[in-house]
Each structure stands twice: as structure tokens, then as C-alpha cells.
């Protein structure tokens, strides 16, 4: 698997300039741009991968819209980490000869829909009757437990939002072009104690797509390939009420599998792109991925440690907290990792980046998928 596949095309749709398009329309725009980036045509696509909160059968909807007839499809539904998981699924399908050019796509009009978002997600019978506000209520409980158990503070959580904004300001299209302070975060409206408004991700529209093919074929294409060295997945619950430990997740398992497959360690990682729906979810994931010990996340992220110039280049475009979050974020984490490894990230480029770790979560820290990407192919 570590020598099987490469990302040869990546693109996204401007997340605040999507008025008038449907979710599948945004997917189609992103697919068209990603294929152009790869130097391939729509007729070359024989594998189609997507996930959606809008469509019950999203691969059928997208195939019809694009006018393609794929011989392999995958509509894995494990929440926001689906697209990181599908990198591994696409690589496996390519290795098995089930398809040769795979497109992974996502589109959402969550911001345009305002409060009328149509979602296929079912209500939890264990939580909905008691009025738990999904998902922020669950993450409020997780934050409160982490604080009680490890002494984590609201100020430490706020550091993550501040750092994300600093990264976002290095993009050409920063949605909020003003810096944040810890005081700004703490003075923003309380949403689910102890989480403030600025502890929560943005709500945007958006679309994204990546094109995956074999590492051998990638060498003959005009785009600069980014190689998939390792992937891993893990799940252990669906509802937060069934989460075995509110401060620990299966991210450790998925990351361990991905790093082992890739043959690298965290010391080799130049950029990390980690799902940040809330400051607390990002903090817990940084601990479980192994960037710091359990309960040490607050200290680890303090003092600008994950801001530009810090010890860890984390979410280098501002990610969900300060750049984009159209319901399911991980597609945009993958696109940003590809840009970093190609050296095309502009002012936010991390010099000499050759290895990136991408980690997505689904639901309330329930599903996890990790991918290790590199600008260089793995040794055969």
C-alpha cells in the first residue's frame, strides 16, 4: 500500500463565493479543477468516491451530474473524516485493479442553507430526548471533563483559535482578515460552557476534490505527485453518551497504523493537518496522535507553539477554526497538505516540507482516519 498511489490533482471552491450552486454542483466544479490540475480528463475517471449529509446515495448523484460511468464507487459515511479514509480506500482499489483513476469529492452549501440544513444524520435516541445540542453540547462536556481531569484552561483552548487565525492571515483569501487575541476568544459569546463562539469552527459553503492514481502512472502526468505512504482508520462509538472515555479517542490507533505503514515517525512530520471543529477536539486529537502526552495539550499549544514559526506547523491555512468548515472538513485538510508538499502554499509555505500527516474525525470524536503524505515516493 505504501507504494501504491499518489494524489495527482487537488482543488477547492472558494468557500465564501459559492452562491447559487448546489452541493453536487460545487463537487462538479472542484472535480473539474482537480482533473485539470492533474492533466486528466473526465473520461479517464473510473473510480468515484464521496460522502454527503445531503444525498442518501451521493456517488449516484455525482456520477449522474458529471455524466461518468465509474466501475468502482465508495460512499463511506463516517462523518467528517470520510475523505481521509477514502484516500486509503482509493489506493487499495487501484492496487487491486478495481479502478485506475479515482476522484474523491465533497460539496456543501451549509452557510447558504443557514438554519435549514438538510442532513441525513439520524438523531441519537440516547441523547436527543434530553436536549443535548449536537455537536457543540457534546464537545462542551468533553472540554469540561478535560479541564477537571487535567487542569486545562479556557485560555489554553483559546490559544488554538488565536494560532489558527495567524495561519489564516497568511492565505490570499482570509475570510476574517484581522488577528485574534486570547481575550477576544474568551469575551466571545458562550455557546456550550466552557466553549465560546470563537472556540467553534466557521460555517461555510465549499467544495473540494482530489485525484488519485497509481504511483507509476503519476510519474507520466504533468502535475507534481504527492505520494500516499500510509493510512489508518479506527472507530469505537457513535453517540457521545457511549464514548468510553471523554478525554481519549481512537486517533491513537488510526495514526499508529498510518505511521507504521508509512515507515515514519512524528519526528519526520513537517506539517500536520488535524480536524479542528472545536478547540477542545483539536487539543484532544493532538494528545492522542502523540504530539504530546495525555493531559499535556494545554501546555503544548501555549505560547504560540502551533502558530507560524512555532514548534509544530499545524493547520497551515487556518483550517476549520479560521479558514473554512463546510460541514465536513477533512477534504480541505488533504488539499492543504498537497499544496504544502508541492511547495505552492504561498506565504504560509513551510520551507522544505516533505512529509505531512492528515487526520480527520467523524461525529463526536467517534470515527478517525489518518493519512501520511509525502513529496517523495516510498522505497519499493
C-alpha positions as CSV (number, residue, x, y, z in Angstrom):
1,X,0.0,0.0,0.0
2,X,2.8,2.5,0.8
3,X,3.9,2.4,-2.9
4,X,0.5,2.1,-4.5
5,X,-0.9,5.5,-5.1
6,X,-0.4,9.2,-5.4
7,X,-2.5,12.4,-5.4
8,X,-2.1,14.0,-8.8
9,X,-4.7,16.7,-8.7
10,X,-6.3,18.8,-5.9
11,X,-8.6,21.7,-6.0
12,X,-11.3,23.5,-3.9
13,X,-14.1,26.0,-4.5
14,X,-13.8,29.4,-2.8
15,X,-15.9,28.8,0.3
16,X,-17.5,32.3,0.6
17,X,-18.2,32.7,-3.1
18,X,-20.5,29.8,-4.0
19,X,-23.9,31.5,-4.2
20,X,-26.4,29.7,-6.4
21,X,-24.7,26.3,-6.6
22,X,-26.0,23.1,-5.1
23,X,-23.7,20.7,-3.1
24,X,-23.3,18.4,-6.1
25,X,-22.7,21.5,-8.3
26,X,-19.8,22.5,-6.0
27,X,-18.4,19.0,-6.2
28,X,-18.5,19.1,-10.0
29,X,-16.6,22.4,-10.1
30,X,-14.0,21.0,-7.7
31,X,-13.7,17.8,-9.8
32,X,-13.2,19.8,-13.0
33,X,-10.5,21.9,-11.4
34,X,-8.7,18.9,-9.8
35,X,-8.7,17.0,-13.1
36,X,-7.3,20.0,-14.9
37,X,-4.6,20.2,-12.2
38,X,-3.8,16.5,-12.8
39,X,-3.7,16.8,-16.6
40,X,-6.5,14.2,-16.9
41,X,-10.0,14.3,-18.5
42,X,-13.4,13.3,-17.1
43,X,-13.4,10.3,-19.4
44,X,-10.3,9.0,-17.5
45,X,-12.2,8.7,-14.2
46,X,-13.3,5.1,-13.4
47,X,-13.4,5.4,-9.6
48,X,-15.8,7.8,-7.8
49,X,-15.6,8.4,-4.0
50,X,-17.7,10.8,-2.0
51,X,-19.7,11.3,1.2
52,X,-22.5,13.7,2.0
53,X,-25.0,14.9,4.5
54,X,-27.3,16.0,1.7
55,X,-27.6,12.9,-0.5
56,X,-28.6,9.4,0.5
57,X,-26.7,8.0,-2.5
58,X,-24.1,10.6,-3.2
59,X,-22.0,8.6,-5.7
60,X,-25.0,8.1,-7.8
61,X,-25.9,11.7,-7.6
62,X,-22.4,12.8,-8.5
63,X,-21.9,10.3,-11.3
64,X,-25.2,11.4,-12.9
65,X,-24.3,15.1,-12.6
66,X,-20.8,14.5,-14.1
67,X,-22.0,12.1,-16.8
68,X,-19.5,9.4,-15.9
69,X,-19.8,5.6,-15.5
70,X,-17.4,4.5,-12.8
71,X,-16.6,0.9,-12.4
72,X,-15.9,1.4,-8.7
73,X,-17.7,3.6,-6.2
74,X,-17.4,4.3,-2.5
75,X,-19.8,6.4,-0.4
76,X,-18.4,5.7,3.1
77,X,-20.3,7.6,5.7
78,X,-18.3,8.0,8.9
79,X,-18.7,11.8,9.3
80,X,-16.1,14.4,8.5
81,X,-13.1,12.0,8.3
82,X,-14.6,10.1,5.3
83,X,-12.3,11.7,2.7
84,X,-9.1,10.8,4.6
85,X,-10.4,7.3,4.9
86,X,-11.2,7.3,1.2
87,X,-7.6,8.0,0.3
88,X,-6.8,4.6,1.7
89,X,-9.8,3.0,0.0
90,X,-8.8,4.5,-3.4
91,X,-5.3,3.3,-3.0
92,X,-6.5,-0.2,-2.2
93,X,-8.9,-0.2,-5.1
94,X,-6.1,1.0,-7.5
95,X,-3.7,-1.7,-6.2
96,X,-6.4,-4.3,-6.7
97,X,-7.1,-3.2,-10.2
98,X,-10.7,-2.2,-9.5
99,X,-10.1,1.3,-10.9
100,X,-7.2,3.3,-12.3
101,X,-8.1,7.0,-11.8
102,X,-10.1,7.8,-8.6
103,X,-11.8,11.1,-7.8
104,X,-12.7,11.9,-4.2
105,X,-15.1,14.8,-4.0
106,X,-17.2,16.8,-1.5
107,X,-19.6,19.7,-1.7
108,X,-21.8,21.6,0.9
109,X,-23.9,24.7,1.0
110,X,-24.1,24.7,4.8
111,X,-23.6,28.5,5.1
112,X,-26.1,29.4,2.4
113,X,-28.6,27.0,4.0
114,X,-28.3,28.9,7.3
115,X,-30.6,27.1,9.8
116,X,-32.3,24.9,7.2
117,X,-29.5,22.4,6.6
118,X,-30.9,19.1,5.4
119,X,-29.0,16.3,6.9
120,X,-29.2,12.5,6.5
121,X,-27.8,12.1,10.0
122,X,-30.2,10.3,12.4
123,X,-30.9,11.7,15.9
124,X,-29.4,9.8,18.8
125,X,-32.2,8.0,20.8
126,X,-29.8,8.2,23.8
127,X,-29.3,12.0,23.7
128,X,-31.9,13.9,21.7
129,X,-34.7,13.3,24.2
130,X,-32.6,15.1,26.8
131,X,-32.0,18.2,24.7
132,X,-28.3,17.8,24.1
133,X,-27.3,20.4,21.4
134,X,-25.4,18.5,18.7
135,X,-22.5,18.7,18.3
136,X,-21.4,21.6,20.4
137,X,-23.1,20.3,23.6
138,X,-21.1,17.1,23.4
139,X,-17.8,19.0,22.9
140,X,-18.7,21.2,25.8
141,X,-18.9,18.1,28.0
142,X,-15.6,16.9,26.7
143,X,-14.0,20.2,27.4
144,X,-15.3,20.3,30.9
145,X,-14.1,16.8,31.6
146,X,-10.6,17.6,30.2
147,X,-10.4,20.6,32.4
148,X,-11.5,18.7,35.5
149,X,-9.1,15.8,34.8
150,X,-6.0,17.6,33.6
151,X,-6.4,21.3,34.6
152,X,-6.8,22.5,31.1
153,X,-7.9,26.2,31.0
154,X,-10.1,28.2,28.6
155,X,-7.0,30.4,28.0
156,X,-5.1,27.4,26.7
157,X,-8.0,26.4,24.4
158,X,-8.2,30.0,23.1
159,X,-4.5,29.7,22.1
160,X,-5.6,27.3,19.3
161,X,-8.1,29.7,17.9
162,X,-5.5,32.5,18.0
163,X,-2.9,30.4,16.2
164,X,-5.4,29.3,13.6
165,X,-6.2,32.9,12.8
166,X,-2.5,33.7,12.4
167,X,-2.2,30.9,9.8
168,X,-5.3,32.1,8.1
169,X,-4.0,35.6,7.7
170,X,-1.2,34.1,5.5
171,X,-3.7,33.0,2.9
172,X,-4.7,35.2,0.0
173,X,-8.4,34.9,0.7
174,X,-8.5,35.0,4.5
175,X,-12.2,35.1,5.5
176,X,-11.6,37.2,8.6
177,X,-8.5,39.4,7.9
178,X,-7.9,40.6,11.5
179,X,-5.8,38.9,14.2
180,X,-7.4,37.3,17.3
181,X,-6.3,37.5,20.9
182,X,-6.9,35.2,23.8
183,X,-9.1,37.9,25.3
184,X,-11.2,38.1,22.1
185,X,-11.9,34.4,22.3
186,X,-12.8,34.5,26.0
187,X,-15.1,37.5,25.5
188,X,-17.0,36.0,22.7
189,X,-20.5,34.6,23.4
190,X,-20.7,31.4,25.4
191,X,-22.2,28.6,23.3
192,X,-21.9,25.5,25.4
193,X,-20.0,26.0,28.6
194,X,-17.0,26.2,28.6
195,X,-16.8,26.7,24.8
196,X,-17.2,30.2,23.4
197,X,-18.2,31.2,19.9
198,X,-14.6,31.6,18.8
199,X,-13.8,28.1,20.2
200,X,-16.1,26.8,17.4
201,X,-15.4,26.3,13.7
202,X,-16.7,28.5,11.0
203,X,-19.8,27.7,9.0
204,X,-19.1,28.0,5.3
205,X,-20.1,26.6,1.9
206,X,-17.4,24.8,-0.1
207,X,-16.3,22.1,-2.4
208,X,-13.1,20.1,-2.9
209,X,-11.7,17.2,-4.8
210,X,-8.6,15.2,-5.2
211,X,-7.5,12.8,-8.0
212,X,-5.7,9.6,-7.1
213,X,-3.9,7.2,-9.4
214,X,-1.1,4.7,-9.3
215,X,2.4,5.9,-8.3
216,X,3.6,4.5,-11.6
217,X,1.1,6.4,-13.7
218,X,1.7,9.6,-11.7
219,X,5.2,9.8,-13.0
220,X,3.9,10.3,-16.5
221,X,1.5,13.2,-15.7
222,X,2.3,16.9,-15.8
223,X,1.4,17.6,-12.2
224,X,3.7,17.1,-9.3
225,X,2.5,14.0,-7.5
226,X,2.1,13.7,-3.7
227,X,2.5,10.1,-2.6
228,X,0.3,8.3,-0.1
229,X,2.7,6.5,2.2
230,X,0.2,5.2,4.9
231,X,-3.4,5.2,6.1
232,X,-5.3,4.0,9.1
233,X,-8.8,4.0,10.4
234,X,-10.5,3.4,13.8
235,X,-13.9,3.8,15.5
236,X,-15.3,3.0,18.9
237,X,-18.7,4.7,19.3
238,X,-21.5,6.6,17.6
239,X,-23.0,8.8,20.4
240,X,-21.0,10.8,22.9
241,X,-23.0,9.1,25.7
242,X,-21.4,5.8,24.6
243,X,-17.9,7.2,24.4
244,X,-15.7,5.1,26.8
245,X,-13.6,8.0,27.9
246,X,-14.4,11.6,27.1
247,X,-10.7,12.6,27.0
248,X,-9.3,9.7,24.9
249,X,-10.0,8.7,21.3
250,X,-9.2,6.1,18.7
251,X,-7.0,8.6,16.9
252,X,-4.0,6.9,18.6
253,X,-4.9,3.7,16.8
254,X,-5.5,5.1,13.3
255,X,-2.4,7.3,13.5
256,X,-0.3,4.3,14.7
257,X,-1.4,2.2,11.7
258,X,-0.8,5.0,9.2
259,X,2.7,5.8,10.6
260,X,3.7,2.2,10.7
261,X,2.5,1.6,7.1
262,X,4.4,4.7,6.0
263,X,7.6,3.7,7.9
264,X,7.9,7.2,9.5
265,X,7.5,8.7,13.0
266,X,6.1,12.0,14.2
267,X,9.6,13.4,14.2
268,X,9.6,13.1,10.4
269,X,6.3,15.1,10.0
270,X,6.9,18.6,8.7
271,X,3.2,19.8,8.6
272,X,0.2,18.4,10.5
273,X,-3.4,19.0,9.3
274,X,-5.8,17.9,12.1
275,X,-9.6,18.3,12.2
276,X,-10.5,21.3,14.3
277,X,-14.2,21.5,14.6
278,X,-13.7,22.9,18.1
279,X,-10.6,24.0,20.1
280,X,-11.1,21.1,22.5
281,X,-11.4,18.5,19.8
282,X,-8.2,19.7,18.3
283,X,-6.5,19.6,21.7
284,X,-7.6,16.0,22.4
285,X,-6.5,14.9,19.0
286,X,-3.0,16.4,19.3
287,X,-2.6,14.4,22.5
288,X,-3.9,11.1,21.0
289,X,-1.9,11.5,17.8
290,X,1.2,11.6,20.1
291,X,2.4,15.2,19.6
292,X,2.3,15.5,23.4
293,X,1.3,13.3,26.3
294,X,-2.3,12.8,27.5
295,X,-3.3,15.9,29.6
296,X,-0.3,17.9,28.3
297,X,-2.1,19.5,25.4
298,X,-2.8,22.8,27.1
299,X,0.9,23.4,27.8
300,X,1.9,22.1,24.4
301,X,-0.2,24.6,22.5
302,X,0.6,27.6,24.7
303,X,2.9,30.5,23.8
304,X,2.3,30.3,20.0
305,X,3.7,26.8,19.8
306,X,1.4,25.9,16.9
307,X,1.3,29.3,15.3
308,X,3.5,30.3,12.4
309,X,7.1,29.9,13.5
310,X,6.2,27.6,16.4
311,X,7.3,24.1,17.1
312,X,4.6,22.4,15.0
313,X,3.3,23.7,11.7
314,X,-0.4,22.9,12.4
315,X,-3.3,23.6,10.1
316,X,-1.4,26.0,7.9
317,X,-4.3,27.7,6.2
318,X,-6.3,28.2,9.5
319,X,-8.4,25.1,8.9
320,X,-11.9,24.9,10.4
321,X,-11.4,27.4,13.1
322,X,-10.4,30.3,10.8
323,X,-10.4,29.3,7.1
324,X,-13.3,27.0,6.1
325,X,-15.7,24.5,7.5
326,X,-18.5,23.4,5.2
327,X,-19.8,20.6,7.5
328,X,-17.1,18.0,6.7
329,X,-13.6,19.4,6.9
330,X,-11.2,16.6,6.0
331,X,-11.2,17.2,2.2
332,X,-9.8,20.6,2.8
333,X,-7.1,19.3,5.1
334,X,-6.0,17.0,2.3
335,X,-5.9,19.8,-0.2
336,X,-3.8,22.0,2.1
337,X,-1.4,19.1,2.7
338,X,-1.0,18.6,-1.0
339,X,-0.2,22.3,-1.5
340,X,2.4,22.3,1.3
341,X,4.1,19.2,-0.2
342,X,4.1,20.7,-3.7
343,X,5.6,23.9,-2.4
344,X,2.7,26.0,-3.7
345,X,1.2,27.3,-0.4
346,X,2.5,30.9,-0.9
347,X,3.1,33.0,2.2
348,X,2.2,30.1,4.5
349,X,4.6,27.7,2.9
350,X,6.6,25.6,5.4
351,X,10.1,25.6,4.0
352,X,11.3,22.1,3.0
353,X,8.1,20.3,3.8
354,X,8.3,16.7,2.6
355,X,6.1,14.8,4.9
356,X,2.6,15.7,6.1
357,X,0.2,14.0,8.5
358,X,-3.6,14.5,7.9
359,X,-6.1,13.4,10.5
360,X,-9.8,13.6,10.3
361,X,-12.5,12.9,12.8
362,X,-16.2,12.0,12.4
363,X,-19.1,12.9,14.7
364,X,-18.1,13.5,18.3
365,X,-14.5,12.1,18.2
366,X,-16.1,8.8,17.1
367,X,-14.5,7.9,13.8
368,X,-10.9,8.5,12.9
369,X,-8.8,8.4,9.7
370,X,-5.2,9.3,9.3
371,X,-3.0,9.6,6.2
372,X,0.7,10.2,5.8
373,X,1.6,12.0,2.5
374,X,5.0,12.8,1.1
375,X,6.6,14.7,-1.8
376,X,8.8,11.7,-2.3
377,X,7.8,8.1,-3.1
378,X,8.3,5.3,-0.6
379,X,11.1,2.9,-1.2
380,X,9.9,-0.1,-3.2
